């Protein structure tokens, strides 16, 4: 049933008109031609050439040193963005990255008598 609904969506009158527009624009050169996937000599799709990160996490390899610089380098090499405190976090991320994700400030540590 779902396949039938999908087929109907793809082949309704509105979609047919859009396809004609796209083909006309593609013929004029406004849109690039769709690229075909490259295949190797066996006819199989080629996998992307990919070099693993020296900080690959699968299998997990602990860092050589646990100092701040080594850990910071590792997080950036894995594509993460590092924030030193909550004020640096972009507004869009405030719902996901909470203030509690960061260590307390010196003032808070004294107020709660943290040592």
N, CA, C and O atoms as a GROMACS GRO file, in nm:
protein
  460
    1UNK      N    1   0.081  -0.119   0.000
    1UNK     CA    2   0.000   0.000   0.000
    1UNK      C    3   0.086   0.126   0.000
    1UNK      O    4   0.059   0.221  -0.073
    2UNK      N    5   0.193   0.126   0.084
    2UNK     CA    6   0.281   0.242   0.088
    2UNK      C    7   0.350   0.263  -0.046
    2UNK      O    8   0.366   0.376  -0.092
    3UNK      N    9   0.391   0.154  -0.108
    3UNK     CA   10   0.457   0.165  -0.239
    3UNK      C   11   0.363   0.228  -0.340
    3UNK      O   12   0.405   0.307  -0.425
    4UNK      N   13   0.237   0.194  -0.333
    4UNK     CA   14   0.138   0.250  -0.426
    4UNK      C   15   0.122   0.400  -0.402
    4UNK      O   16   0.114   0.477  -0.497
    5UNK      N   17   0.117   0.442  -0.273
    5UNK     CA   18   0.105   0.584  -0.243
    5UNK      C   19   0.227   0.660  -0.292
    5UNK      O   20   0.215   0.769  -0.349
    6UNK      N   21   0.346   0.603  -0.270
    6UNK     CA   22   0.469   0.668  -0.317
    6UNK      C   23   0.468   0.682  -0.469
    6UNK      O   24   0.504   0.786  -0.522
    7UNK      N   25   0.426   0.576  -0.538
    7UNK     CA   26   0.421   0.580  -0.683
    7UNK      C   27   0.325   0.689  -0.730
    7UNK      O   28   0.354   0.761  -0.826
    8UNK      N   29   0.210   0.702  -0.661
    8UNK     CA   30   0.112   0.803  -0.698
    8UNK      C   31   0.167   0.944  -0.676
    8UNK      O   32   0.143   1.034  -0.756
    9UNK      N   33   0.241   0.963  -0.564
    9UNK     CA   34   0.300   1.093  -0.537
    9UNK      C   35   0.401   1.130  -0.646
    9UNK      O   36   0.404   1.245  -0.692
   10UNK      N   37   0.482   1.035  -0.686
   10UNK     CA   38   0.586   1.062  -0.784
   10UNK      C   39   0.530   1.085  -0.924
   10UNK      O   40   0.593   1.150  -1.006
   11UNK      N   41   0.412   1.032  -0.950
   11UNK     CA   42   0.358   1.040  -1.085
   11UNK      C   43   0.231   1.123  -1.095
   11UNK      O   44   0.157   1.110  -1.192
   12UNK      N   45   0.204   1.208  -0.995
   12UNK     CA   46   0.084   1.291  -1.006
   12UNK      C   47   0.111   1.406  -1.103
   12UNK      O   48   0.225   1.428  -1.146
   13UNK      N   49   0.006   1.480  -1.138
   13UNK     CA   50   0.015   1.584  -1.240
   13UNK      C   51   0.114   1.693  -1.201
   13UNK      O   52   0.192   1.739  -1.285
   14UNK      N   53   0.112   1.735  -1.076
   14UNK     CA   54   0.200   1.842  -1.029
   14UNK      C   55   0.347   1.801  -1.041
   14UNK      O   56   0.431   1.880  -1.085
   15UNK      N   57   0.377   1.679  -1.002
   15UNK     CA   58   0.516   1.632  -1.010
   15UNK      C   59   0.560   1.617  -1.155
   15UNK      O   60   0.676   1.646  -1.187
   16UNK      N   61   0.471   1.573  -1.242
   16UNK     CA   62   0.505   1.562  -1.383
   16UNK      C   63   0.542   1.698  -1.442
   16UNK      O   64   0.635   1.709  -1.522
   17UNK      N   65   0.466   1.802  -1.402
   17UNK     CA   66   0.496   1.937  -1.449
   17UNK      C   67   0.632   1.984  -1.399
   17UNK      O   68   0.709   2.044  -1.475
   18UNK      N   69   0.662   1.956  -1.272
   18UNK     CA   70   0.792   1.994  -1.217
   18UNK      C   71   0.906   1.922  -1.290
   18UNK      O   72   1.010   1.981  -1.317
   19UNK      N   73   0.885   1.795  -1.321
   19UNK     CA   74   0.988   1.720  -1.393
   19UNK      C   75   1.016   1.783  -1.528
   19UNK      O   76   1.132   1.794  -1.570
   20UNK      N   77   0.909   1.826  -1.598
   20UNK     CA   78   0.926   1.891  -1.728
   20UNK      C   79   1.005   2.021  -1.713
   20UNK      O   80   1.091   2.052  -1.795
   21UNK      N   81   0.974   2.098  -1.608
   21UNK     CA   82   1.048   2.222  -1.582
   21UNK      C   83   1.196   2.194  -1.558
   21UNK      O   84   1.283   2.261  -1.613
   22UNK      N   85   1.224   2.093  -1.475
   22UNK     CA   86   1.363   2.059  -1.444
   22UNK      C   87   1.438   2.015  -1.570
   22UNK      O   88   1.553   2.054  -1.592
   23UNK      N   89   1.373   1.935  -1.650
   23UNK     CA   90   1.437   1.888  -1.773
   23UNK      C   91   1.465   2.005  -1.867
   23UNK      O   92   1.570   2.010  -1.932
   24UNK      N   93   1.370   2.099  -1.876
   24UNK     CA   94   1.391   2.217  -1.961
   24UNK      C   95   1.508   2.300  -1.909
   24UNK      O   96   1.591   2.346  -1.987
   25UNK      N   97   1.514   2.320  -1.778
   25UNK     CA   98   1.624   2.398  -1.720
   25UNK      C   99   1.757   2.325  -1.737
   25UNK      O  100   1.860   2.387  -1.762
   26UNK      N  101   1.753   2.193  -1.723
   26UNK     CA  102   1.876   2.114  -1.740
   26UNK      C  103   1.923   2.123  -1.885
   26UNK      O  104   2.043   2.130  -1.911
   27UNK      N  105   1.829   2.124  -1.980
   27UNK     CA  106   1.864   2.135  -2.122
   27UNK      C  107   1.926   2.272  -2.152
   27UNK      O  108   2.015   2.282  -2.236
   28UNK      N  109   1.879   2.377  -2.083
   28UNK     CA  110   1.935   2.511  -2.101
   28UNK      C  111   2.069   2.526  -2.030
   28UNK      O  112   2.143   2.622  -2.056
   29UNK      N  113   2.100   2.434  -1.942
   29UNK     CA  114   2.227   2.442  -1.869
   29UNK      C  115   2.216   2.512  -1.735
   29UNK      O  116   2.318   2.544  -1.673
   30UNK      N  117   2.095   2.537  -1.689
   30UNK     CA  118   2.078   2.604  -1.560
   30UNK      C  119   2.106   2.508  -1.444
   30UNK      O  120   2.150   2.552  -1.338
   31UNK      N  121   2.080   2.381  -1.461
   31UNK     CA  122   2.107   2.280  -1.360
   31UNK      C  123   2.216   2.187  -1.412
   31UNK      O  124   2.218   2.157  -1.532
   32UNK      N  125   2.305   2.141  -1.326
   32UNK     CA  126   2.405   2.045  -1.373
   32UNK      C  127   2.342   1.908  -1.400
   32UNK      O  128   2.239   1.873  -1.342
   33UNK      N  129   2.404   1.834  -1.486
   33UNK     CA  130   2.358   1.699  -1.515
   33UNK      C  131   2.375   1.611  -1.391
   33UNK      O  132   2.470   1.631  -1.315
   34UNK      N  133   2.286   1.515  -1.370
   34UNK     CA  134   2.304   1.424  -1.257
   34UNK      C  135   2.429   1.340  -1.279
   34UNK      O  136   2.455   1.292  -1.390
   35UNK      N  137   2.505   1.321  -1.173
   35UNK     CA  138   2.629   1.245  -1.185
   35UNK      C  139   2.601   1.097  -1.166
   35UNK      O  140   2.522   1.058  -1.079
   36UNK      N  141   2.666   1.017  -1.246
   36UNK     CA  142   2.653   0.874  -1.230
   36UNK      C  143   2.760   0.825  -1.136
   36UNK      O  144   2.869   0.882  -1.128
   37UNK      N  145   2.730   0.718  -1.065
   37UNK     CA  146   2.826   0.663  -0.970
   37UNK      C  147   2.938   0.593  -1.047
   37UNK      O  148   2.915   0.527  -1.148
   38UNK      N  149   3.058   0.610  -0.996
   38UNK     CA  150   3.172   0.547  -1.063
   38UNK      C  151   3.183   0.402  -1.017
   38UNK      O  152   3.152   0.368  -0.903
   39UNK      N  153   3.229   0.318  -1.108
   39UNK     CA  154   3.244   0.177  -1.076
   39UNK      C  155   3.386   0.134  -1.108
   39UNK      O  156   3.453   0.194  -1.192
   40UNK      N  157   3.431   0.030  -1.039
   40UNK     CA  158   3.565  -0.022  -1.066
   40UNK      C  159   3.557  -0.125  -1.179
   40UNK      O  160   3.452  -0.142  -1.241
   41UNK      N  161   3.669  -0.195  -1.205
   41UNK     CA  162   3.673  -0.288  -1.318
   41UNK      C  163   3.581  -0.408  -1.299
   41UNK      O  164   3.547  -0.474  -1.397
   42UNK      N  165   3.539  -0.439  -1.175
   42UNK     CA  166   3.448  -0.551  -1.150
   42UNK      C  167   3.302  -0.510  -1.162
   42UNK      O  168   3.213  -0.594  -1.148
   43UNK      N  169   3.277  -0.383  -1.187
   43UNK     CA  170   3.140  -0.337  -1.199
   43UNK      C  171   3.079  -0.298  -1.066
   43UNK      O  172   2.961  -0.264  -1.059
   44UNK      N  173   3.159  -0.303  -0.958
   44UNK     CA  174   3.109  -0.266  -0.826
   44UNK      C  175   3.135  -0.117  -0.802
   44UNK      O  176   3.231  -0.061  -0.855
   45UNK      N  177   3.048  -0.055  -0.720
   45UNK     CA  178   3.067   0.086  -0.690
   45UNK      C  179   3.195   0.106  -0.610
   45UNK      O  180   3.227   0.029  -0.520
   46UNK      N  181   3.267   0.210  -0.647
   46UNK     CA  182   3.390   0.241  -0.573
   46UNK      C  183   3.355   0.307  -0.442
   46UNK      O  184   3.266   0.393  -0.436
   47UNK      N  185   3.423   0.268  -0.338
   47UNK     CA  186   3.405   0.330  -0.208
   47UNK      C  187   3.488   0.458  -0.206
   47UNK      O  188   3.589   0.468  -0.274
   48UNK      N  189   3.445   0.554  -0.126
   48UNK     CA  190   3.520   0.678  -0.115
   48UNK      C  191   3.658   0.648  -0.057
   48UNK      O  192   3.673   0.566   0.033
   49UNK      N  193   3.756   0.716  -0.111
   49UNK     CA  194   3.891   0.702  -0.057
   49UNK      C  195   3.894   0.773   0.077
   49UNK      O  196   3.863   0.892   0.086
   50UNK      N  197   3.929   0.701   0.180
   50UNK     CA  198   3.915   0.755   0.312
   50UNK      C  199   4.034   0.713   0.396
   50UNK      O  200   4.069   0.595   0.402
   51UNK      N  201   4.094   0.810   0.460
   51UNK     CA  202   4.207   0.781   0.548
   51UNK      C  203   4.158   0.797   0.692
   51UNK      O  204   4.102   0.901   0.728
   52UNK      N  205   4.180   0.696   0.773
   52UNK     CA  206   4.131   0.704   0.910
   52UNK      C  207   4.207   0.810   0.991
   52UNK      O  208   4.324   0.837   0.966
   53UNK      N  209   4.139   0.866   1.086
   53UNK     CA  210   4.197   0.966   1.175
   53UNK      C  211   4.299   0.898   1.266
   53UNK      O  212   4.279   0.783   1.304
   54UNK      N  213   4.406   0.967   1.302
   54UNK     CA  214   4.499   0.908   1.397
   54UNK      C  215   4.434   0.891   1.534
   54UNK      O  216   4.487   0.820   1.619
   55UNK      N  217   4.322   0.956   1.554
   55UNK     CA  218   4.251   0.947   1.681
   55UNK      C  219   4.124   0.865   1.666
   55UNK      O  220   4.023   0.894   1.731
   56UNK      N  221   4.127   0.764   1.583
   56UNK     CA  222   4.011   0.679   1.557
   56UNK      C  223   3.957   0.624   1.689
   56UNK      O  224   4.034   0.578   1.773
   57UNK      N  225   3.827   0.627   1.706
   57UNK     CA  226   3.767   0.583   1.831
   57UNK      C  227   3.710   0.442   1.825
   57UNK      O  228   3.666   0.391   1.928
   58UNK      N  229   3.711   0.378   1.709
   58UNK     CA  230   3.662   0.241   1.699
   58UNK      C  231   3.774   0.156   1.644
   58UNK      O  232   3.808   0.178   1.528
   59UNK      N  233   3.835   0.064   1.711
   59UNK     CA  234   3.815   0.038   1.853
   59UNK      C  235   3.874   0.154   1.936
   59UNK      O  236   3.963   0.225   1.891
   60UNK      N  237   3.822   0.170   2.055
   60UNK     CA  238   3.864   0.281   2.138
   60UNK      C  239   4.010   0.267   2.177
   60UNK      O  240   4.053   0.164   2.231
   61UNK      N  241   4.085   0.371   2.150
   61UNK     CA  242   4.226   0.376   2.188
   61UNK      C  243   4.241   0.498   2.278
   61UNK      O  244   4.217   0.610   2.233
   62UNK      N  245   4.279   0.479   2.404
   62UNK     CA  246   4.293   0.596   2.491
   62UNK      C  247   4.405   0.686   2.443
   62UNK      O  248   4.501   0.639   2.381
   63UNK      N  249   4.394   0.815   2.470
   63UNK     CA  250   4.501   0.907   2.428
   63UNK      C  251   4.630   0.877   2.501
   63UNK      O  252   4.630   0.823   2.612
   64UNK      N  253   4.742   0.914   2.439
   64UNK     CA  254   4.871   0.889   2.502
   64UNK      C  255   4.886   0.968   2.631
   64UNK      O  256   4.938   0.918   2.730
   65UNK      N  257   4.840   1.093   2.629
   65UNK     CA  258   4.844   1.174   2.751
   65UNK      C  259   4.706   1.233   2.773
   65UNK      O  260   4.629   1.251   2.679
   66UNK      N  261   4.675   1.262   2.898
   66UNK     CA  262   4.544   1.314   2.933
   66UNK      C  263   4.549   1.463   2.965
   66UNK      O  264   4.462   1.515   3.035
   67UNK      N  265   4.650   1.532   2.914
   67UNK     CA  266   4.658   1.675   2.941
   67UNK      C  267   4.559   1.751   2.854
   67UNK      O  268   4.506   1.697   2.756
   68UNK      N  269   4.534   1.876   2.889
   68UNK     CA  270   4.432   1.958   2.824
   68UNK      C  271   4.457   1.974   2.674
   68UNK      O  272   4.363   1.966   2.595
   69UNK      N  273   4.582   1.994   2.634
   69UNK     CA  274   4.614   2.015   2.492
   69UNK      C  275   4.586   1.891   2.408
   69UNK      O  276   4.530   1.901   2.299
   70UNK      N  277   4.626   1.774   2.459
   70UNK     CA  278   4.605   1.650   2.384
   70UNK      C  279   4.457   1.619   2.369
   70UNK      O  280   4.412   1.577   2.262
   71UNK      N  281   4.381   1.641   2.475
   71UNK     CA  282   4.237   1.614   2.467
   71UNK      C  283   4.167   1.713   2.375
   71UNK      O  284   4.076   1.676   2.301
   72UNK      N  285   4.209   1.838   2.378
   72UNK     CA  286   4.151   1.940   2.291
   72UNK      C  287   4.181   1.908   2.145
   72UNK      O  288   4.093   1.921   2.059
   73UNK      N  289   4.303   1.867   2.117
   73UNK     CA  290   4.341   1.830   1.979
   73UNK      C  291   4.261   1.710   1.931
   73UNK      O  292   4.220   1.705   1.815
   74UNK      N  293   4.239   1.616   2.019
   74UNK     CA  294   4.163   1.496   1.982
   74UNK      C  295   4.018   1.530   1.950
   74UNK      O  296   3.964   1.480   1.851
   75UNK      N  297   3.954   1.614   2.031
   75UNK     CA  298   3.814   1.648   2.004
   75UNK      C  299   3.800   1.725   1.874
   75UNK      O  300   3.706   1.699   1.798
   76UNK      N  301   3.890   1.818   1.845
   76UNK     CA  302   3.879   1.893   1.720
   76UNK      C  303   3.908   1.804   1.599
   76UNK      O  304   3.850   1.823   1.493
   77UNK      N  305   3.998   1.706   1.614
   77UNK     CA  306   4.028   1.617   1.502
   77UNK      C  307   3.909   1.526   1.471
   77UNK      O  308   3.895   1.478   1.358
   78UNK      N  309   3.824   1.501   1.570
   78UNK     CA  310   3.706   1.418   1.548
   78UNK      C  311   3.587   1.498   1.499
   78UNK      O  312   3.479   1.443   1.477
   79UNK      N  313   3.605   1.631   1.482
   79UNK     CA  314   3.499   1.713   1.428
   79UNK      C  315   3.410   1.779   1.531
   79UNK      O  316   3.307   1.836   1.496
   80UNK      N  317   3.448   1.773   1.657
   80UNK     CA  318   3.368   1.836   1.761
   80UNK      C  319   3.409   1.981   1.779
   80UNK      O  320   3.521   2.021   1.746
   81UNK      N  321   3.316   2.059   1.832
   81UNK     CA  322   3.345   2.199   1.866
   81UNK      C  323   3.358   2.205   2.016
   81UNK      O  324   3.271   2.158   2.089
   82UNK      N  325   3.466   2.263   2.062
   82UNK     CA  326   3.492   2.268   2.206
   82UNK      C  327   3.459   2.407   2.259
   82UNK      O  328   3.504   2.508   2.204
   83UNK      N  329   3.380   2.411   2.365
   83UNK     CA  330   3.346   2.536   2.430
   83UNK      C  331   3.407   2.535   2.570
   83UNK      O  332   3.395   2.437   2.642
   84UNK      N  333   3.472   2.644   2.608
   84UNK     CA  334   3.536   2.652   2.740
   84UNK      C  335   3.434   2.677   2.850
   84UNK      O  336   3.452   2.630   2.962
   85UNK      N  337   3.326   2.752   2.819
   85UNK     CA  338   3.222   2.777   2.918
   85UNK      C  339   3.089   2.794   2.845
   85UNK      O  340   3.083   2.798   2.722
   86UNK      N  341   2.983   2.804   2.923
   86UNK     CA  342   2.848   2.810   2.866
   86UNK      C  343   2.825   2.936   2.785
   86UNK      O  344   2.745   2.935   2.691
   87UNK      N  345   2.891   3.043   2.819
   87UNK     CA  346   2.872   3.168   2.747
   87UNK      C  347   2.921   3.162   2.602
   87UNK      O  348   2.875   3.240   2.519
   88UNK      N  349   3.012   3.070   2.571
   88UNK     CA  350   3.063   3.055   2.434
   88UNK      C  351   2.968   2.975   2.345
   88UNK      O  352   2.980   2.980   2.222
   89UNK      N  353   2.874   2.902   2.404
   89UNK     CA  354   2.784   2.816   2.327
   89UNK      C  355   2.688   2.903   2.246
   89UNK      O  356   2.630   2.998   2.300
   90UNK      N  357   2.670   2.871   2.120
   90UNK     CA  358   2.580   2.946   2.033
   90UNK      C  359   2.437   2.932   2.083
   90UNK      O  360   2.400   2.829   2.139
   91UNK      N  361   2.357   3.036   2.061
   91UNK     CA  362   2.221   3.039   2.115
   91UNK      C  363   2.137   2.920   2.068
   91UNK      O  364   2.057   2.867   2.146
   92UNK      N  365   2.153   2.877   1.943
   92UNK     CA  366   2.073   2.766   1.890
   92UNK      C  367   2.098   2.637   1.967
   92UNK      O  368   2.012   2.549   1.969
   93UNK      N  369   2.214   2.625   2.030
   93UNK     CA  370   2.253   2.502   2.100
   93UNK      C  371   2.220   2.506   2.249
   93UNK      O  372   2.251   2.410   2.320
   94UNK      N  373   2.159   2.612   2.299
   94UNK     CA  374   2.133   2.623   2.442
   94UNK      C  375   2.035   2.518   2.493
   94UNK      O  376   2.040   2.482   2.611
   95UNK      N  377   1.948   2.468   2.410
   95UNK     CA  378   1.855   2.363   2.456
   95UNK      C  379   1.925   2.229   2.464
   95UNK      O  380   1.884   2.143   2.544
   96UNK      N  381   2.028   2.208   2.386
   96UNK     CA  382   2.098   2.080   2.386
   96UNK      C  383   2.218   2.081   2.481
   96UNK      O  384   2.238   1.986   2.556
   97UNK      N  385   2.295   2.187   2.477
   97UNK     CA  386   2.414   2.199   2.564
   97UNK      C  387   2.373   2.283   2.683
   97UNK      O  388   2.352   2.404   2.671
   98UNK      N  389   2.361   2.220   2.797
   98UNK     CA  390   2.312   2.288   2.917
   98UNK      C  391   2.428   2.345   2.998
   98UNK      O  392   2.544   2.307   2.981
   99UNK      N  393   2.393   2.438   3.084
   99UNK     CA  394   2.491   2.500   3.173
   99UNK      C  395   2.556   2.394   3.263
   99UNK      O  396   2.672   2.408   3.302
  100UNK      N  397   2.482   2.289   3.296
  100UNK     CA  398   2.534   2.184   3.384
  100UNK      C  399   2.640   2.097   3.316
  100UNK      O  400   2.703   2.015   3.383
  101UNK      N  401   2.662   2.113   3.186
  101UNK     CA  402   2.766   2.037   3.116
  101UNK      C  403   2.906   2.091   3.146
  101UNK      O  404   3.005   2.026   3.114
  102UNK      N  405   2.913   2.208   3.206
  102UNK     CA  406   3.041   2.273   3.232
  102UNK      C  407   3.071   2.273   3.381
  102UNK      O  408   2.979   2.272   3.462
  103UNK      N  409   3.199   2.273   3.417
  103UNK     CA  410   3.234   2.278   3.560
  103UNK      C  411   3.190   2.412   3.620
  103UNK      O  412   3.175   2.511   3.548
  104UNK      N  413   3.168   2.415   3.752
  104UNK     CA  414   3.125   2.539   3.815
  104UNK      C  415   3.234   2.645   3.810
  104UNK      O  416   3.353   2.615   3.803
  105UNK      N  417   3.190   2.771   3.815
  105UNK     CA  418   3.286   2.881   3.820
  105UNK      C  419   3.350   2.884   3.958
  105UNK      O  420   3.306   2.814   4.050
  106UNK      N  421   3.455   2.964   3.974
  106UNK     CA  422   3.522   2.976   4.103
  106UNK      C  423   3.424   3.023   4.210
  106UNK      O  424   3.425   2.974   4.323
  107UNK      N  425   3.339   3.118   4.174
  107UNK     CA  426   3.241   3.172   4.269
  107UNK      C  427   3.143   3.063   4.314
  107UNK      O  428   3.114   3.052   4.433
  108UNK      N  429   3.092   2.984   4.220
  108UNK     CA  430   2.999   2.877   4.254
  108UNK      C  431   3.067   2.771   4.339
  108UNK      O  432   3.007   2.717   4.432
  109UNK      N  433   3.193   2.740   4.307
  109UNK     CA  434   3.265   2.639   4.383
  109UNK      C  435   3.282   2.684   4.528
  109UNK      O  436   3.270   2.602   4.620
  110UNK      N  437   3.309   2.811   4.551
  110UNK     CA  438   3.322   2.861   4.689
  110UNK      C  439   3.188   2.860   4.759
  110UNK      O  440   3.180   2.825   4.876
  111UNK      N  441   3.081   2.897   4.688
  111UNK     CA  442   2.949   2.903   4.749
  111UNK      C  443   2.904   2.765   4.793
  111UNK      O  444   2.844   2.752   4.900
  112UNK      N  445   2.931   2.660   4.712
  112UNK     CA  446   2.889   2.525   4.746
  112UNK      C  447   2.997   2.449   4.823
  112UNK      O  448   2.982   2.330   4.851
  113UNK      N  449   3.104   2.518   4.856
  113UNK     CA  450   3.217   2.462   4.933
  113UNK      C  451   3.275   2.338   4.863
  113UNK      O  452   3.301   2.236   4.926
  114UNK      N  453   3.294   2.350   4.734
  114UNK     CA  454   3.359   2.242   4.657
  114UNK      C  455   3.510   2.262   4.666
  114UNK      O  456   3.558   2.375   4.660
  115UNK      N  457   3.581   2.155   4.681
  115UNK     CA  458   3.728   2.166   4.697
  115UNK      C  459   3.798   2.115   4.576
  115UNK      O  460   3.921   2.116   4.571
   0.00000   0.00000   0.00000
